[in-house]
Amino acid sequence: MSDAAPTDVVPDSEHRGLVARLPQVPRDLAMLARFDRPIGWWLLFWPCVWGVWLAGAGWQLAMLGWLLLGSIAMRGAGCVYNDIVDADLDRQVARTASRPVASGRVSRKTAWGWLLALCLIGLLVLLQLRFEAQLVALASLALVAAYPFMKRITWWPQAWLGMVFTWGLLVGWAQFRLDQLPALAAVYGGSALWVIGYDTIYALQDREDDAMVGIKSSALRLGESVTAGVALFYAGAVALWALGIWLLRADWIALLALLPVAGHLAWQVVTLDPADPANPLERFRSNRWAGALMAAACFVVGNA
């Protein structure tokens, strides 16, 4: 194990030991794709599950396996692209200065090659989808390409991320049905608000550095009202999810399926402490469980 490994691994890595045991080049590539931080692909994958299960297609475990592979590969590709674009900014932020491209450990040429390899895996997954779902998936590429630039032009890059990171909901739905679009739109809107909420929590880690280098974020824009803002986003998410479920299945009993995820999001808000450096990251990571609880609700509503 390299003596440099502990400082190479970013502060919010979830698997420092595993990444640190890799040789230098594979370790840098793994970190570039954020394989050491699986929370990202969980957050990308769960909306795919929501779309499949809410569509009433049953378990569909084989398809979910492909969508999981696609989530891991395309989240990795998005991170590589983001790091290529943001290398100069990353060098100025304490939490991101050690990233492989920003630190110079991985050249831009190598990063582009790694990006292509991950996209080829994504293409393999794309070919497993029916034509309509393929078109929906491809429609996300423009949003993905534009995302790294949003933090330079708007205080709400989290809103753009909300559209990008929940696109799998539309793909999962389109794989099995193309009707009930108002219900789908409501659930998608709620999912985007969920992303704005949790990414605002995540952005709390970088507020001081972001302000110094001119990076914009919802956490900075909300200022002292950040907890109230997150609460509002989460409340809006639950409200739109409830509307979507009602449009899909006008049954008050079905709405009860949302109570566990609503309770979890309320817990995040009540226990959020922006002044504690560790607290926002813990609350952000807990959204993998929020995604699981919402997945359970979608299965109950779509397949009961």
N, C-alpha and C positions, 0 to 999 in steps of 0.2 A: 504493500500500500504506500502510495506516495506521501511524503511528508507534507506536501501542500494540500492534501485532500481536505482537511477540516476547514481551511479557509476558502477552498474552491466551492464548497457546497453552500448554496444560498441559505439565508437565515430561516426561511419558512419551509425548507425541505422537510418532507415527512419521513423519508427513508435515508437518512444520512449514512448509516452503516452500509447499506446495500450499494449506494452510489459510490461511496468512498472506496469500496473494494474493487471497483472496476479499474482497468488500466486508464491512463490519462485521456486518450482520445475517445474511447467509448464512453467514459464518464462525462466528458464535455458534451458529446452528442446527446447523451441521455438527459443531461441537464438542460440543453438547448431546447429539447422537445418537452421538457418538464415531466419526464417519466418519474422523477423523484417526488412529484407532487400530484398524485392521482386525483385529488379533489377536482381538478379542472375537467378531466374527462368524465368524472361522475356527473358533474353539473351539466355537461354537454349531452351525456347519455340519457339522463332521466327524462327530459322532454321527449326523446324518441320513444321511450317506453310509454309515456303518457299517451302519445298519439296512437300507438298500436293498440293499447288496452282500452282506451276510450272509444276507439272505433268499433269495439265489440268483436275483435278478431280472435279472441281467446289468448292462450299463453304465447304462441308463436315463438318458442324458445330459439329455434334455428335463426329466424329473422332477427331476433333481439341479439343473438350472438354476432351476426354480421354488423348490426348497428353499433354494438359495443366496440368491435374492431375499428369501425369507421370513426367512432368518437375519439378513440385513443390516437389514431393516425392523424385525423384532421385537426384535433386540438393541438397535437404536436406540431403539425405543419403551420398552424396559425401562430403558435408561439415562436417558431423559427423565423417566420416572416416578420412578426412584430419586433423581434430582437434585431433583425437586419435593419429595419426602418428606424428603430429607436436607439441604435447603438450610441449615438452622441448624447442623447438625453440620459440614457441609462448610466453613463459614466459619471453623471453629476448627482445621482441619487444613491444614498448609502446602501439601500437594500438591493439595488440592481447593478451596482458598479462591478460586481464580481461575475456577472453573467458572461458566458463564454465569448460572445462576439464583442461585447463592450470592453472586456478585459484584454482582448486580443489573442486569447488562447485558441479560438477558432476563427479562421479567415472567412471573409464574406463569400469567397468562391466555394469553400467547403460547406458553408451554411446553405448556399443555394443548392448544392448537390444533395444535401440531406433533406432539404425541403422537397425536392423533386422525388426522392425515394419515398417519402411519406405520402406524397400525393398519388403515387402509383398504387400504394396500398388503398388509398381512398377510392381510386378508380376501380379497383377490384371489387370493393364493396358496392360501388355505384352500379356495377353490372349485375348485381344480384337483385336489384329493384326493378319493378315494372316501369314501363316508359313514363307514365304520368309522374311517378315518384322521382324518377331520374330528373325530369324537367324541374320539379320543385327544388330538388337538391342543388342543381346547377344554378338556379336563380339566386342562391345565397352568396355566390362567389364575389359579386360586386360589393355586397355589404362587408364581407370579410376583408377584402382588399382595402376598403376605405377606413376600416376601424382604427388602425394605428394613428391616423392623422386627426381623428376626432378630438383627442386631448389637446391638440394645438389650436382648434378653432371654436370649441364650445365648452361651456362649463359642465355639459351633460354627456360626456362620452359613454357613461354608463347606460344611457338610453339607447345608444347605437348598439352597445354590447347586448342589451336586452333583446333586440331584434335578431342579432346574430346567434346568440347562445341558446335560443329556444326554437330555432328553425327546424330542429329535428322533430318537434311536435308535428309540424306540417308535413314533413317527409313520412313519418310513421303513419299518419292519417291517410295521406294520399296513396300509400302502398295498398290500402285495403278498401277505401271508399272516397268518393268525391262529392258527397252530398252534405247536408247539414252545415253549410259554411258559416252561417251566423253563430252557431254554437262554437265552432272551431275558432272563429275570430275572437270571440269573448275569452276563451281559454288561452289563446295565444297572447292576447293583450294582458291578461292577468299574469301569465308567465314572464312577459317582458318586465312588468312591474316588480315581480319577485327578483329578477336579475338586478334591476336598478337598486333594490334594497340591499341585497347581499354584497354587491360590488361597491356600494357606498361604504358599507362596513369595512370591506377589504381596503379601500382607499384611505381609511383613517390612519393606516400605518405610515403613509408617505406624505401626510399633509405638510409638514415643515419643509421637507426637501422639494416637494412639488411647487410650493409657493416660491421658493428661492429660484428655481430654474424656469418657472413660467408654465408648468404643466397644469392644465385645468382638470377639475374633477368635481363631482357632486358633493363629496365630503368637504371640499374647500368652499363651495358655493353655499352650502347650508350653514356653515359656521357652527355657532353654538346651538343651532336648532337641528343638528344632525340626527339625534335620536328621534325627535318628533318626525323628521322627514322620513326616516326608515320606517317608522310606525305607519305613516301615511301610505307609503309604497306597499307595504305588506298588507295593509287593510284593503287597499285597492286591488291587490292581487287576489285576495280571498273573495272579494265582492265579484270580480269578473269571472273567477272560476265558478262561483255559485251561479252566476247568470248563464254561463255556458252549459253547466250541468242541467239547469232548469230548461233551457232551450232544447237540450238533447232529450231530457227525460223529466217532464213536469211532475215531479214526485218529491214532496217534502222529505220523505225518508232518505232519498238519494243525497240530499244536501248534508245529511248527518255524516256522510263519509268524509266530509271536509274538516270535521271537528279536530281530528288529531293533528293535521298539518297546520291548521289555524292556531291551535294551542302551542305548537312548537315555535311558530313565528312570533307569537306573543311572548314566549319565554325569551327568545333572542332579544327582543326590544327591551323587556323589563330588566334583563341582566346585562345589557350592553353598557360598557364603561369606556368611553373614548379616551380617557386619561390613562388607562392601563395598557401598556404596549402589547401585552399578551392577550388581552380580552377580545379585541376585534378579530384577531386571527382565529381564535377558538370559535367565536360565534359564526364567522364566515364558513369555516370548515364544517360546522354542524349542519350546513344546508344539504349535505349528502343525505342526511336523515330526513330533512324536509322533502327532498326529492323522492325518497322511498315512500314516505307517508302519502304524498300526492299520487304516486304510482298505484298504491293500494286503493286509493279513492277512485282513480280512473278505472281500475279493474272491476271494482264493485259496481260502479255506475254503468260501465260498458258491457259487462258480461253477466250481471246478476239476472 
